Amino acid sequence: QLSFDLSVYDIFGLLSVGGAVVMPEADQVKEPEHWLSLLSHEHITLWNTAPAFMQMLLDYTDGQRLTILDDLRVVMLSGDWIPVGLPDQLWAFNPTTKLYSLGGATEGAIWSIHHPVTQSYQGWTSIPYGQALPNQSVWILDEHMNPCPVWVTGDIYIGGVGVALGYWQDNETTNAQFIP
């Protein structure tokens, strides 16, 4: 969706380096068969979606002998949990595809956290969320804003040059959510 924060990168990131933006037809946006056609016809090399869309594609193609994914060099997934079996499914089609887990907050620089997925995670409960991208920082803090020990649940705080200055014309929410 063009209203989604990642659309900024999806459009301007690619165009700024000479890439092309390929989008499915509006009435086929949730049709993996259509995506396969686009992958083949457009020789798509970069995929950037929520994990559910890649999972839908892989489930749709499961058991088929396809070379359509041969051009796919990089897969970037963000916005939700990545199923632990997804990397192995992807690499079954193209073992050289680089896979990245990305995360962050809309109030940050679209992504603040990354994890290059370079191994199988079968048997794990989840794929690691990742580490802060350059010029950004990430902390897990408790309710008193103290750092949480390893394996202790807390809230994610993001800092660095990628954090927004606040919400547009909403000082109350800005003061409640942003820490100087």
Secondary structure as the mmCIF struct_conf table of DSSP 4:
data_model
#
loop_
_struct_conf.conf_type_id
_struct_conf.id
_struct_conf.beg_label_comp_id
_struct_conf.beg_label_asym_id
_struct_conf.beg_label_seq_id
_struct_conf.end_label_comp_id
_struct_conf.end_label_asym_id
_struct_conf.end_label_seq_id
TURN_TY1_P TURN_TY1_P1 LEU A 2 SER A 3
BEND BEND1 PHE A 4 PHE A 4
TURN_TY1_P TURN_TY1_P2 ASP A 5 LEU A 6
HELX_RH_AL_P HELX_RH_AL_P1 SER A 7 VAL A 8
HELX_RH_PI_P HELX_RH_PI_P1 TYR A 9 GLY A 13
HELX_RH_AL_P HELX_RH_AL_P2 LEU A 14 SER A 16
TURN_TY1_P TURN_TY1_P3 VAL A 17 GLY A 18
HELX_RH_3T_P HELX_RH_3T_P1 ALA A 26 GLN A 28
TURN_TY1_P TURN_TY1_P4 VAL A 29 LYS A 30
HELX_RH_AL_P HELX_RH_AL_P3 PRO A 32 GLU A 42
TURN_TY1_P TURN_TY1_P5 HIS A 43 HIS A 43
STRN STRN1 LEU A 46 THR A 49
HELX_RH_AL_P HELX_RH_AL_P4 PRO A 51 THR A 61
TURN_TY1_P TURN_TY1_P6 ASP A 62 GLY A 63
HELX_RH_3T_P HELX_RH_3T_P2 ILE A 68 ASP A 71
STRN STRN2 VAL A 74 SER A 78
BEND BEND2 GLY A 79 ASP A 80
HELX_LH_PP_P HELX_LH_PP_P1 TRP A 81 PRO A 83
TURN_TY1_P TURN_TY1_P7 VAL A 84 GLY A 85
HELX_RH_AL_P HELX_RH_AL_P5 LEU A 86 PHE A 93
TURN_TY1_P TURN_TY1_P8 PRO A 95 THR A 96
STRN STRN3 LYS A 98 GLY A 103
TURN_TY1_P TURN_TY1_P9 THR A 106 GLU A 107
BEND BEND3 GLY A 108 ILE A 110
STRN STRN4 ILE A 113 VAL A 117
BEND BEND4 GLN A 119 GLN A 119
TURN_TY1_P TURN_TY1_P10 GLN A 122 GLY A 123
BEND BEND5 TRP A 124 SER A 126
STRN STRN5 GLN A 131 ALA A 132
HELX_LH_PP_P HELX_LH_PP_P2 LEU A 133 LEU A 133
TURN_TY1_P TURN_TY1_P11 PRO A 134 ASN A 135
STRN STRN6 GLN A 136 LEU A 141
TURN_TY1_P TURN_TY1_P12 GLU A 143 HIS A 144
BEND BEND6 MET A 145 MET A 145
HELX_LH_PP_P HELX_LH_PP_P3 ASN A 146 ASN A 146
STRN STRN7 PRO A 147 PRO A 147
HELX_LH_PP_P HELX_LH_PP_P4 CYS A 148 PRO A 149
TURN_TY1_P TURN_TY1_P13 VAL A 150 TRP A 151
STRN STRN8 ASP A 155 GLY A 160
TURN_TY1_P TURN_TY1_P14 VAL A 161 GLY A 162
BEND BEND7 VAL A 163 VAL A 163
BEND BEND8 LEU A 165 LEU A 165
TURN_TY1_P TURN_TY1_P15 TRP A 168 GLN A 169
HELX_RH_AL_P HELX_RH_AL_P6 ASN A 171 GLN A 177
#
